[in-house]
Structures are given as structure tokens and as C-alpha cells.
Amino acid sequence: MIRSVTACSLAFFSHIAFSDTLEERSINAQLHTNNFLQECSKNVSMIINKAKKGLVGLGPSDDPDCSGFFIDIENGYIVTSQHCLPQDSTLLDVTVSTDHTYSAIVVGSDVALDLALLKISDSSFDKNGLVALDFEDSDQVKQGAVSIVLGAPYGYTRTAHFGIVSATKRK
């Protein structure tokens, strides 16, 4: 899906670059900008709609404090930020995209990496309609690549942000 957004960008800019005059470029840019944005918007929407099925909210179901995502649906494993865990907590509630809330145990966490691994411990866990999300190789990410971030910042559930990778290899 990310490749679709990139393909939109290349098609749009190559068409503008090969116009004959500055005036034609301007007219072509105006004519094609709307189509370009509509097509890319469709691709971004498809990515978000698929990915949000892998998101979970941590905390009260009506006002989650943080978010995480499934990395293994079959076994109920979720990755989140370590700072999202209540202090000294080994059990917490997670709300999945189907609006069901389950208990999850903290399998492990790393303060330095700000990562935590949770596992749904509720025997009534219904996996239907949920998806696992994949990690990508961070060494393959390039500056300027399209970036879509999903989560629940400040309690705003199922939030999406769209942008570009501004830099790589920061410490």
C-alpha cells in the first residue's frame, strides 16, 4: 500500500516535469493536483482502515491513555511503549478495534528502548476482525518516505497522522 502512495507521487511529478512551458506546467499542475490528491487519499485511507484493525487502546475503554498494536493475533501478543504501562502493573485492560475489552499481562518491558510486550490473558479473546501489524526494517527507511502514524495520543483514540520521514539514524 505504501508503494501505491509513492507511485502516485512519481506519476504526478513526472507528468508535470515533462510539460513544455512554464504556463503548461502550471495548468497541468492545477488540473492534476486534485486527481493526484484524490488517488493518494484513497490509498492512504485503505492503509489506515486495514492497519487500525491491529490497534489496541490501553486503559479505560472509553478513554485509553495509550495505544499499542498486535504483532501476533493467534497468541494475543501486543507491542506498546513501556512508558504507557501503569507503574508496577502486571495486568491491564486493552480495548481492541472491535470495541471489546480484554485483560492482558505484561510479558516484559525495556525502559531504555521504551518498549513493552503484552499478552491477552482473557480466555474469551475473539480474534475475528483483528490483524497483526509488521515491523519494517528501519535500515531500509529513507528520508522523505511517506509515514503514517496511528495511535491514541492524549486519549484521542484511533488517531491518524500522515507525513514524511524527516530524518533517519538519529539517536
HELIX and SHEET records of a PDB file:
HELIX    1   1 ILE A    2  ALA A   17  1                                  16    
HELIX    2   2 LEU A   22  ALA A   51  1                                  30    
HELIX    3   3 LYS A   52  GLY A   54  5                                   3    
HELIX    4   4 GLN A   82  CYS A   84  5                                   3    
HELIX    5   5 SER A  138  GLN A  140  5                                   3    
HELIX    6   6 PRO A  153  GLY A  155  5                                   3    
SHEET    1   A 7 LEU A  55  LEU A  58  0                                        
SHEET    2   A 7 CYS A  66  ASP A  72 -1                                        
SHEET    3   A 7 TYR A  77  THR A  80 -1                                        
SHEET    4   A 7 LEU A 115  ILE A 120 -1                                        
SHEET    5   A 7 THR A 101  ASP A 110 -1                                        
SHEET    6   A 7 LEU A  91  VAL A  96 -1                                        
SHEET    7   A 7 LEU A  55  LEU A  58 -1                                        
SHEET    1   B 2 VAL A 146  GLY A 151  0                                        
SHEET    2   B 2 THR A 159  ILE A 164 -1                                        
END                                                                             
